[in-house]
Amino acid sequence: MGSWKIPTPEQVRRAQSLMTHAEAYRYFFDSLKNPEWLVPLAQLGWFKNPPAPIEDPIRRTIAFPVWPESRFLARMSEIPEARTAVSGIAQAIPETSNVRVHEDLADIALNLPPADSASLAARAEGWLLRPYLLGLPEKLADLVVHLAEGKQELAAIALARSLLRVGPSDRAEAERESGFSPGIRGRFDDWHYERVLKTCVPVLADRAGVAAFDLFSELLGEAVKLARSSGETPPPEDYSYIWRPAIEDHPQNEPLGIKGLLVAALRDAGERLAGADSSVVTQLVRKLDAFPWKVFHRIALHLLRLFPDCASNEVAAHLVNRSRFDDVTLRHEYYLLEEAAFASLSSEEQETVLGWIDQDPDLEVYRAWRLKTQGTEPPEEDVQHYKRIWQRDRLFPLATSLAGERKRFYDDLISELGEPEDPDFHLMRKMTSWVGPTSPKTLEELQAMDLDSLISLRGRASLEISRASSRPTRSGSCRKPGFSGSWIPRTSGRSSAPWKRLSSRTAKSNGSIHWSLRRGWSISHGKSRAGSRSMRTSTRDGSGRGRQLLTFSWSR
């Protein structure tokens, strides 16, 4: 191996005799830089006994000792001339539950030629069954990329399948029996799962092609199946319009979770494949439509929207489809496809869709809903109003393609009803925020009030919060900017009382404070141990000789 010196048998025996002490053993392997030692050491039986994890049942801890031999192999794998020897030795290392050894083996595989890495990668399925993975998932994600770029696509797909496999969460069975949708989990946490997907999806799609698309389809199908409760409706309903309102990236999609991450992975794989070769769009769409779950049908509509010219027959087949037109759970992707591709339909196909809009929606469903929710049937005026709203919303994505009488009809609906707000979402999450109760009075009004009036205003305000929602309440007066922490109240005849500054947090912390205020006691507050806050009340003369009457404390 180049200029490396081959150790003599005497040197090998001498080294072995010195490694009876732990520190000498670690120092030897950490310092050794000569790959010529690999074979002699292997022949003496080194690299055969990886350390097991060290568990302490009393402290309920577990430790994973570093193995100097595997670290030495990982360093030697960086030397091209040593990789053949390293590969053979690494393959012969016995199975272990020590994740530190697994990480070193992954580093070795990353340095070996892809054909040699594939045999080590095949062992990763067993590694991933362990409960503690530390940094192993991201190393294996890099190994997937290494294999795919090295023309070992089958090995890369197999490793990615093992890495990204999903299963039921620990509470899944109890959740299923309770009627809730059971949780699912990957072999590691969601944050690392997302990072692994971001690493693997682009390279797998580029190198493995449709096989990668099939892999992510399989993983998503399994995740949807596992996440169903025993009482849920059978396929195709998967409630994806709730847990993934939009197939594209959208603020409505938060939080993602495993299913959402796999939707994005399958979508991105399809987009990369279609972008590289437009002829595969029809094939991908038909693969998606073959799955029973609606989330796959929505991804198909999404791909058709992005590549309408590559599969015009499929676009027409999906738009001129009454079940998809009527299905509110597909509405978002169907709307976007209408907006993008309706103009490309033939005049006969356009008339078919417009004819469905000319017809009444299922008004009996609306009447039944009103009867169920309000106890009475709706008046005919409400029914016709609902019909006009429905027609406006269905014409909205087609507005640029309308002409003649239909254009005038649509303009009249917009004039009467206004433009729709998010008509493509069956359910729309509204992002709102509210920080506590708000004050019914301005800062100037509060500052002009005397103490008795303020106490009367504050009153039993804590009882208002549960029923007041976000409307102004008396308790909100203590939150008024400029009023908190800087105001010294007038004392209504008790001008000699030594009032301290009263913070909003103090003023609303306990009803007994009002009792103290009415008696003219001064209030002081400050920090106490462990970063908490404390407050005490004293007699009204402020001399400090009076006994402490009340103490309040709260966490910061």
PLY file of the C-alpha trace (Angstrom):
ply
format ascii 1.0
element vertex 556
property float x
property float y
property float z
element edge 555
property int vertex1
property int vertex2
end_header
0.00 0.00 0.00
2.17 2.80 -1.24
4.84 3.83 1.25
3.19 2.24 4.28
5.48 -0.16 6.14
4.27 -3.68 6.73
4.51 -4.50 10.46
6.70 -7.47 11.39
5.22 -10.38 13.39
7.29 -9.22 16.36
5.79 -5.73 16.19
2.28 -7.17 16.03
2.88 -9.43 19.05
4.45 -6.55 20.97
1.47 -4.30 20.25
-0.95 -7.00 21.32
0.88 -7.56 24.60
0.66 -3.85 25.42
-3.08 -3.65 24.77
-4.01 -5.45 27.97
-4.75 -2.08 29.57
-7.85 -0.19 28.43
-6.07 3.13 27.97
-3.28 1.57 25.92
-5.86 -0.30 23.83
-7.81 2.88 23.04
-4.67 4.89 22.40
-3.29 2.29 19.99
-6.35 2.19 17.74
-7.01 5.94 17.95
-3.41 6.71 16.96
-2.83 4.00 14.34
-2.62 5.41 10.82
-1.00 2.54 8.94
-3.51 0.46 6.92
-0.96 -2.39 6.70
-2.00 -3.34 10.22
-5.55 -4.22 9.13
-4.94 -7.83 8.04
-2.52 -8.81 10.85
-4.87 -7.47 13.50
-7.86 -9.23 11.90
-5.92 -12.50 11.86
-5.31 -12.14 15.60
-9.04 -11.92 16.27
-9.52 -8.19 16.62
-12.70 -6.67 15.08
-14.75 -9.62 16.42
-16.12 -8.37 19.75
-18.05 -5.08 19.52
-19.06 -3.83 22.99
-22.69 -4.18 24.02
-24.69 -1.27 25.43
-24.32 -0.73 29.16
-27.67 -0.58 30.93
-28.25 0.56 34.49
-31.69 -0.70 35.60
-31.53 1.23 38.86
-30.86 4.62 37.26
-32.76 3.57 34.14
-29.97 4.71 31.84
-28.19 3.20 28.87
-24.77 3.99 27.40
-23.27 3.05 24.05
-19.49 2.64 24.35
-17.30 3.72 21.48
-15.49 0.79 19.83
-11.91 1.77 18.92
-11.67 -0.98 16.26
-14.67 0.29 14.25
-13.43 3.87 14.48
-10.06 2.69 13.14
-11.84 0.92 10.25
-13.81 4.08 9.46
-10.58 6.08 9.22
-8.88 3.46 7.08
-11.86 3.39 4.69
-10.88 6.90 3.62
-7.66 5.47 2.10
-8.48 4.08 -1.38
-5.81 1.32 -1.21
-7.25 0.00 2.08
-10.92 -0.21 1.11
-10.89 -3.82 -0.06
-9.45 -5.00 3.25
-11.77 -2.74 5.23
-14.81 -4.05 3.36
-13.96 -7.67 4.10
-13.31 -7.00 7.79
-16.46 -4.86 8.20
-18.61 -7.56 6.60
-17.37 -10.08 9.19
-18.16 -7.94 12.24
-20.84 -9.74 14.29
-24.26 -8.18 14.83
-24.52 -5.84 17.79
-27.10 -3.59 19.41
-24.53 -0.82 19.91
-25.62 2.12 17.76
-22.12 3.65 17.91
-20.82 0.66 16.00
-23.68 0.99 13.49
-22.74 4.63 12.91
-19.12 3.63 12.23
-20.27 0.93 9.80
-22.42 3.51 8.00
-19.39 5.80 7.72
-17.40 2.89 6.29
-20.12 2.16 3.74
-20.12 5.81 2.67
-16.42 5.59 1.86
-16.54 2.26 0.02
-17.38 1.84 -3.67
-21.19 1.66 -4.06
-21.11 -2.04 -5.03
-19.34 -2.87 -1.75
-21.55 -0.47 0.21
-24.66 -2.33 -0.92
-23.78 -5.44 1.08
-23.26 -3.39 4.24
-26.46 -1.44 3.58
-28.40 -4.71 3.55
-27.63 -5.06 7.27
-29.26 -1.71 8.09
-32.74 -3.23 8.43
-31.58 -4.90 11.63
-29.94 -1.73 12.90
-33.15 0.24 12.48
-35.09 -2.14 14.70
-33.20 -0.84 17.73
-34.95 1.71 19.95
-31.97 4.11 20.06
-30.70 5.41 16.72
-28.90 8.67 17.63
-27.40 10.08 14.40
-27.79 6.88 12.39
-30.85 7.88 10.30
-29.13 10.83 8.65
-26.01 8.76 7.95
-28.19 6.11 6.29
-29.94 8.82 4.28
-26.53 9.85 2.94
-25.89 6.19 2.18
-29.10 6.04 0.13
-27.77 8.93 -1.94
-24.36 7.24 -2.25
-25.94 4.03 -3.54
-28.33 5.76 -5.94
-25.58 7.91 -7.45
-23.40 4.80 -7.74
-25.97 2.98 -9.93
-27.08 0.72 -7.07
-30.71 1.80 -7.41
-32.26 -1.40 -6.07
-30.09 -1.28 -2.96
-30.91 2.41 -2.52
-34.66 1.75 -2.77
-34.41 -1.16 -0.32
-32.49 0.93 2.21
-34.89 3.87 1.83
-37.84 1.52 2.41
-36.28 0.24 5.63
-35.38 3.76 6.73
-38.80 5.32 6.06
-41.06 2.46 7.10
-44.01 3.57 9.23
-45.89 1.75 11.96
-48.51 2.34 14.65
-47.66 4.57 17.57
-47.44 3.18 21.10
-51.00 4.33 21.84
-52.49 3.36 18.50
-54.50 0.39 19.73
-56.06 2.29 22.62
-56.87 5.20 20.31
-58.46 2.87 17.79
-60.62 1.20 20.44
-61.73 4.64 21.66
-62.86 5.62 18.18
-60.01 8.06 17.54
-57.75 7.95 14.52
-54.70 6.01 15.73
-51.34 7.71 15.62
-48.54 6.54 13.37
-44.81 6.96 13.73
-41.64 6.38 11.81
-38.61 4.62 13.20
-37.38 7.98 14.47
-38.89 11.37 15.25
-40.75 13.50 12.68
-38.03 16.16 12.52
-35.40 13.64 11.43
-37.96 11.93 9.18
-38.43 15.19 7.28
-34.66 15.70 6.96
-34.21 12.15 5.66
-36.93 12.71 3.05
-35.38 15.98 1.91
-32.08 14.17 1.43
-33.43 11.09 -0.32
-36.37 12.21 -2.49
-34.55 14.30 -5.14
-31.76 11.77 -5.76
-34.05 8.73 -5.75
-36.46 10.39 -8.16
-33.62 11.36 -10.48
-31.76 8.04 -10.34
-34.41 5.38 -9.64
-37.25 6.99 -11.61
-40.69 5.43 -11.35
-39.41 2.91 -8.79
-38.92 5.80 -6.35
-42.43 7.05 -7.11
-43.77 3.56 -6.34
-41.83 3.49 -3.07
-43.33 6.74 -1.78
-46.78 5.67 -2.97
-46.42 2.46 -0.99
-45.29 4.30 2.14
-48.13 6.82 1.95
-50.73 4.11 1.36
-49.50 2.21 4.42
-49.56 5.38 6.54
-53.14 6.21 5.53
-54.25 2.66 6.24
-52.62 2.57 9.69
-54.12 5.92 10.68
-57.73 4.76 10.34
-59.94 4.03 13.33
-62.18 0.98 13.43
-65.35 3.04 12.94
-64.26 5.12 9.96
-65.84 4.81 6.56
-64.15 2.47 4.07
-62.03 3.73 1.17
-61.83 6.04 -0.67
-62.48 8.45 2.23
-59.26 9.24 4.10
-60.14 12.71 5.48
-57.06 14.12 3.81
-58.92 17.38 3.20
-58.57 17.86 6.98
-55.00 16.71 7.65
-53.65 17.93 4.28
-55.96 20.67 2.94
-53.71 21.44 -0.06
-51.36 19.13 -1.95
-49.04 22.03 -2.76
-47.19 23.83 0.03
-49.76 26.03 1.75
-50.19 27.65 5.19
-53.31 25.54 5.67
-51.16 22.39 5.80
-49.64 22.99 9.24
-48.82 20.87 11.13
-47.57 18.23 8.72
-46.92 14.94 10.54
-45.80 11.71 8.89
-48.69 11.53 6.42
-48.22 15.12 5.32
-44.49 14.59 4.87
-45.12 11.53 2.69
-47.67 13.46 0.61
-45.01 16.09 -0.05
-42.44 13.40 -0.87
-44.72 11.67 -3.38
-45.73 14.99 -4.90
-42.11 16.13 -5.26
-41.05 12.80 -6.77
-43.86 13.04 -9.32
-42.99 16.64 -10.19
-39.30 15.79 -10.73
-40.15 12.79 -12.90
-42.65 14.74 -14.99
-40.29 17.68 -15.30
-37.51 15.44 -16.60
-39.71 13.38 -18.93
-43.20 14.66 -19.72
-44.18 11.36 -21.29
-44.50 9.75 -17.83
-47.31 12.06 -16.63
-50.08 9.78 -17.88
-48.39 6.75 -16.32
-48.01 8.50 -12.96
-51.61 9.73 -12.95
-52.94 6.27 -13.68
-50.79 4.80 -10.91
-52.21 7.34 -8.48
-55.81 6.76 -9.58
-55.34 3.03 -9.01
-55.04 3.62 -5.24
-58.33 3.60 -3.32
-57.57 6.65 -1.17
-58.61 10.16 -2.14
-55.28 11.73 -1.27
-53.77 9.89 -4.25
-56.54 11.19 -6.52
-55.79 14.71 -5.31
-52.09 14.29 -6.11
-53.12 13.13 -9.61
-55.16 16.32 -10.08
-52.18 18.33 -8.82
-49.81 16.78 -11.37
-52.30 17.34 -14.17
-52.55 21.01 -13.21
-48.78 21.43 -13.38
-48.38 19.49 -16.66
-51.70 19.86 -18.51
-50.17 19.81 -21.98
-48.42 16.49 -21.31
-51.62 14.53 -20.65
-54.50 16.38 -22.28
-56.67 13.26 -22.45
-56.24 12.67 -18.72
-57.04 16.33 -18.00
-60.32 16.05 -19.88
-61.15 12.71 -18.25
-60.65 14.16 -14.77
-62.47 17.45 -15.34
-65.43 15.96 -17.22
-66.07 13.52 -14.39
-69.25 14.14 -12.40
-68.08 12.33 -9.28
-64.94 14.47 -9.08
-66.96 17.60 -9.85
-69.34 16.89 -6.96
-66.76 15.65 -4.42
-66.10 18.48 -1.97
-63.08 16.64 -0.54
-61.32 16.93 -3.93
-62.44 20.51 -4.42
-59.17 22.36 -3.90
-57.18 20.45 -6.53
-60.18 20.17 -8.88
-60.70 23.96 -8.73
-57.06 24.66 -9.49
-57.11 22.23 -12.41
-60.29 23.89 -13.76
-58.64 27.28 -13.51
-55.53 26.07 -15.34
-56.98 23.80 -18.01
-60.69 24.47 -18.57
-59.93 26.64 -21.60
-58.10 23.72 -23.24
-61.20 21.48 -23.18
-63.27 21.08 -26.31
-66.44 23.16 -26.54
-68.52 20.03 -25.96
-66.56 19.17 -22.80
-66.85 22.74 -21.55
-70.62 22.66 -22.07
-70.83 19.45 -20.06
-69.20 21.07 -17.05
-71.16 24.31 -17.42
-74.35 22.31 -17.73
-73.72 20.76 -14.32
-73.45 24.29 -12.90
-76.67 25.37 -14.65
-78.49 22.55 -12.90
-79.53 22.95 -9.29
-77.17 21.56 -6.66
-78.64 18.88 -4.43
-80.97 21.21 -2.57
-82.53 18.38 -0.60
-79.20 17.86 1.13
-79.18 21.53 2.11
-82.77 21.36 3.38
-81.98 18.26 5.44
-78.89 19.94 6.91
-80.89 23.04 7.93
-83.59 20.86 9.46
-81.01 18.90 11.45
-79.01 21.89 12.67
-81.82 24.44 13.22
-84.87 22.28 13.78
-86.93 23.81 10.96
-86.92 23.63 7.19
-85.39 26.68 5.49
-87.64 29.16 3.69
-87.50 29.06 -0.08
-85.65 32.38 -0.10
-82.75 30.80 1.83
-82.72 27.80 -0.50
-82.44 30.01 -3.57
-79.75 32.10 -1.89
-77.75 28.94 -1.20
-78.18 27.93 -4.85
-76.83 31.28 -6.10
-73.83 31.06 -3.79
-73.10 27.55 -5.02
-73.31 28.65 -8.68
-71.08 31.65 -8.05
-68.46 29.49 -6.36
-68.50 26.89 -9.13
-68.21 29.52 -11.87
-65.43 31.42 -10.11
-62.46 29.32 -11.41
-63.94 29.43 -14.93
-64.49 33.19 -15.01
-61.90 33.96 -17.70
-63.44 31.37 -20.03
-67.04 32.57 -19.73
-68.74 34.50 -22.50
-72.15 35.78 -23.52
-75.13 35.00 -21.30
-73.11 32.98 -18.82
-70.62 35.84 -18.36
-73.49 38.26 -17.64
-75.03 35.73 -15.24
-71.72 35.38 -13.39
-71.23 39.17 -13.23
-74.72 39.54 -11.74
-73.89 36.96 -9.08
-70.68 38.80 -8.19
-72.55 42.11 -8.00
-75.15 40.60 -5.71
-72.99 38.35 -3.52
-69.45 39.66 -3.92
-66.44 37.54 -4.78
-66.13 34.26 -2.88
-63.56 33.83 -0.14
-61.49 30.66 -0.55
-64.18 28.72 -2.46
-61.72 25.93 -3.23
-61.37 24.82 0.40
-64.03 22.62 1.91
-62.71 23.52 5.35
-60.67 26.66 5.99
-58.55 27.21 9.06
-58.74 30.82 10.14
-55.63 32.03 11.91
-56.60 34.39 14.74
-54.92 35.49 17.93
-56.12 37.09 21.11
-54.04 38.14 24.08
-56.26 38.19 27.12
-59.24 40.44 27.79
-59.29 43.97 26.39
-60.09 47.10 28.30
-63.52 48.74 27.97
-61.98 52.14 28.77
-59.17 54.19 27.30
-55.94 54.95 29.16
-57.04 58.55 29.76
-60.36 57.42 31.22
-58.62 54.96 33.54
-56.14 57.59 34.76
-58.99 60.00 35.53
-60.79 57.51 37.79
-60.50 57.47 41.55
-59.59 54.36 43.52
-63.13 53.36 44.46
-64.23 53.61 40.85
-61.30 51.52 39.73
-62.03 48.84 42.32
-65.67 48.84 41.27
-64.64 48.52 37.61
-62.25 45.68 38.34
-64.76 43.99 40.64
-65.30 40.31 40.08
-63.85 40.52 36.55
-62.36 37.04 36.71
-65.89 35.68 36.43
-66.38 37.51 33.14
-63.55 35.86 31.23
-65.23 32.51 30.62
-68.29 34.08 29.09
-66.80 37.16 27.47
-64.55 35.57 24.87
-62.60 38.43 23.29
-64.99 41.31 24.01
-63.80 44.09 26.34
-64.09 43.23 30.03
-63.31 44.92 33.30
-60.37 42.58 33.81
-58.90 43.95 30.60
-58.44 47.37 32.13
-55.32 46.12 33.92
-53.79 45.19 30.57
-54.14 48.63 29.05
-50.74 49.76 27.63
-49.39 52.63 29.71
-51.68 51.83 32.64
-49.69 48.83 33.87
-46.62 49.36 36.01
-46.54 53.15 35.81
-49.71 54.42 37.39
-50.12 55.70 40.96
-53.87 55.89 41.72
-55.52 58.79 43.44
-56.70 57.64 46.83
-60.11 59.28 47.25
-59.40 60.89 50.59
-56.55 58.57 51.55
-53.76 60.66 50.07
-51.35 59.75 52.85
-51.39 56.04 51.91
-47.95 55.02 50.53
-49.14 53.48 47.22
-46.66 51.51 45.21
-46.72 50.91 41.48
-49.19 48.23 40.63
-48.44 45.92 37.68
-51.19 44.33 35.62
-50.00 40.88 36.69
-50.28 41.90 40.35
-53.64 43.59 39.90
-55.30 40.51 38.47
-53.47 37.78 40.38
-55.89 37.26 43.25
-59.25 38.53 44.39
-57.83 39.16 47.88
-55.82 42.06 46.44
-59.04 44.06 46.07
-59.77 43.33 49.70
-56.36 44.80 50.53
-56.88 47.83 48.29
-60.17 48.70 49.93
-58.45 48.85 53.29
-55.80 51.21 52.00
-52.86 48.83 52.39
-49.81 49.42 50.26
-48.66 46.76 47.83
-45.10 45.94 46.87
-43.76 43.19 44.68
-40.39 41.86 43.63
-38.44 38.80 42.59
-37.94 35.92 44.97
-36.13 32.60 44.74
-36.13 30.52 41.53
-37.12 33.49 39.38
-40.67 33.62 40.78
-42.56 36.79 41.65
-43.90 37.65 45.07
-46.07 40.36 46.57
-46.94 41.30 50.11
-49.37 43.70 51.68
-48.61 45.73 54.79
-50.51 48.13 57.02
-51.53 51.45 55.57
-49.05 53.57 57.52
-46.12 52.05 55.64
-43.90 52.11 58.70
-42.78 48.53 58.23
-43.62 47.75 61.87
-47.02 46.34 61.09
-47.43 42.64 60.66
-47.51 41.11 57.19
-51.11 40.35 56.38
-51.19 38.71 52.94
-48.59 37.15 50.67
-49.02 36.19 47.02
-46.53 34.52 44.73
-46.61 33.22 41.20
-44.23 31.75 38.62
-42.72 34.02 36.02
0 1
1 2
2 3
3 4
4 5
5 6
6 7
7 8
8 9
9 10
10 11
11 12
12 13
13 14
14 15
15 16
16 17
17 18
18 19
19 20
20 21
21 22
22 23
23 24
24 25
25 26
26 27
27 28
28 29
29 30
30 31
31 32
32 33
33 34
34 35
35 36
36 37
37 38
38 39
39 40
40 41
41 42
42 43
43 44
44 45
45 46
46 47
47 48
48 49
49 50
50 51
51 52
52 53
53 54
54 55
55 56
56 57
57 58
58 59
59 60
60 61
61 62
62 63
63 64
64 65
65 66
66 67
67 68
68 69
69 70
70 71
71 72
72 73
73 74
74 75
75 76
76 77
77 78
78 79
79 80
80 81
81 82
82 83
83 84
84 85
85 86
86 87
87 88
88 89
89 90
90 91
91 92
92 93
93 94
94 95
95 96
96 97
97 98
98 99
99 100
100 101
101 102
102 103
103 104
104 105
105 106
106 107
107 108
108 109
109 110
110 111
111 112
112 113
113 114
114 115
115 116
116 117
117 118
118 119
119 120
120 121
121 122
122 123
123 124
124 125
125 126
126 127
127 128
128 129
129 130
130 131
131 132
132 133
133 134
134 135
135 136
136 137
137 138
138 139
139 140
140 141
141 142
142 143
143 144
144 145
145 146
146 147
147 148
148 149
149 150
150 151
151 152
152 153
153 154
154 155
155 156
156 157
157 158
158 159
159 160
160 161
161 162
162 163
163 164
164 165
165 166
166 167
167 168
168 169
169 170
170 171
171 172
172 173
173 174
174 175
175 176
176 177
177 178
178 179
179 180
180 181
181 182
182 183
183 184
184 185
185 186
186 187
187 188
188 189
189 190
190 191
191 192
192 193
193 194
194 195
195 196
196 197
197 198
198 199
199 200
200 201
201 202
202 203
203 204
204 205
205 206
206 207
207 208
208 209
209 210
210 211
211 212
212 213
213 214
214 215
215 216
216 217
217 218
218 219
219 220
220 221
221 222
222 223
223 224
224 225
225 226
226 227
227 228
228 229
229 230
230 231
231 232
232 233
233 234
234 235
235 236
236 237
237 238
238 239
239 240
240 241
241 242
242 243
243 244
244 245
245 246
246 247
247 248
248 249
249 250
250 251
251 252
252 253
253 254
254 255
255 256
256 257
257 258
258 259
259 260
260 261
261 262
262 263
263 264
264 265
265 266
266 267
267 268
268 269
269 270
270 271
271 272
272 273
273 274
274 275
275 276
276 277
277 278
278 279
279 280
280 281
281 282
282 283
283 284
284 285
285 286
286 287
287 288
288 289
289 290
290 291
291 292
292 293
293 294
294 295
295 296
296 297
297 298
298 299
299 300
300 301
301 302
302 303
303 304
304 305
305 306
306 307
307 308
308 309
309 310
310 311
311 312
312 313
313 314
314 315
315 316
316 317
317 318
318 319
319 320
320 321
321 322
322 323
323 324
324 325
325 326
326 327
327 328
328 329
329 330
330 331
331 332
332 333
333 334
334 335
335 336
336 337
337 338
338 339
339 340
340 341
341 342
342 343
343 344
344 345
345 346
346 347
347 348
348 349
349 350
350 351
351 352
352 353
353 354
354 355
355 356
356 357
357 358
358 359
359 360
360 361
361 362
362 363
363 364
364 365
365 366
366 367
367 368
368 369
369 370
370 371
371 372
372 373
373 374
374 375
375 376
376 377
377 378
378 379
379 380
380 381
381 382
382 383
383 384
384 385
385 386
386 387
387 388
388 389
389 390
390 391
391 392
392 393
393 394
394 395
395 396
396 397
397 398
398 399
399 400
400 401
401 402
402 403
403 404
404 405
405 406
406 407
407 408
408 409
409 410
410 411
411 412
412 413
413 414
414 415
415 416
416 417
417 418
418 419
419 420
420 421
421 422
422 423
423 424
424 425
425 426
426 427
427 428
428 429
429 430
430 431
431 432
432 433
433 434
434 435
435 436
436 437
437 438
438 439
439 440
440 441
441 442
442 443
443 444
444 445
445 446
446 447
447 448
448 449
449 450
450 451
451 452
452 453
453 454
454 455
455 456
456 457
457 458
458 459
459 460
460 461
461 462
462 463
463 464
464 465
465 466
466 467
467 468
468 469
469 470
470 471
471 472
472 473
473 474
474 475
475 476
476 477
477 478
478 479
479 480
480 481
481 482
482 483
483 484
484 485
485 486
486 487
487 488
488 489
489 490
490 491
491 492
492 493
493 494
494 495
495 496
496 497
497 498
498 499
499 500
500 501
501 502
502 503
503 504
504 505
505 506
506 507
507 508
508 509
509 510
510 511
511 512
512 513
513 514
514 515
515 516
516 517
517 518
518 519
519 520
520 521
521 522
522 523
523 524
524 525
525 526
526 527
527 528
528 529
529 530
530 531
531 532
532 533
533 534
534 535
535 536
536 537
537 538
538 539
539 540
540 541
541 542
542 543
543 544
544 545
545 546
546 547
547 548
548 549
549 550
550 551
551 552
552 553
553 554
554 555
